[in-house]
Amino acid sequence: MNVLRLALHPEGLAPRVENFGEWRAHLLSRLRHQIDATADPVLVELLAELAIESMFPADPQTAELLAGAARGKTAK
């Protein structure tokens, strides 16, 4: 089990986190930072999954990163 999946999944910890919006933004920001540093396509896939699973629209930075990944670019 991936800890990010557990933290952001609607049936995981997400409903129990009082400041979920802030927590989600922090976790996705850290993941984007890792993607920028490594260009790891597995992390890009994880980011896409988490953006969908956490049932919130992707923030602009995540949306841009995912669009770039769809075009074959994983890093800025």
Secondary structure, DSSP 8 states (H G I E B T S, - for coil): --HHHHHHSTTTTGGG-TTHHHHHHHHHHHHHHHHHHH--HHHHHHHHHHHHHTTS---HHHHHHHHHHHTT----
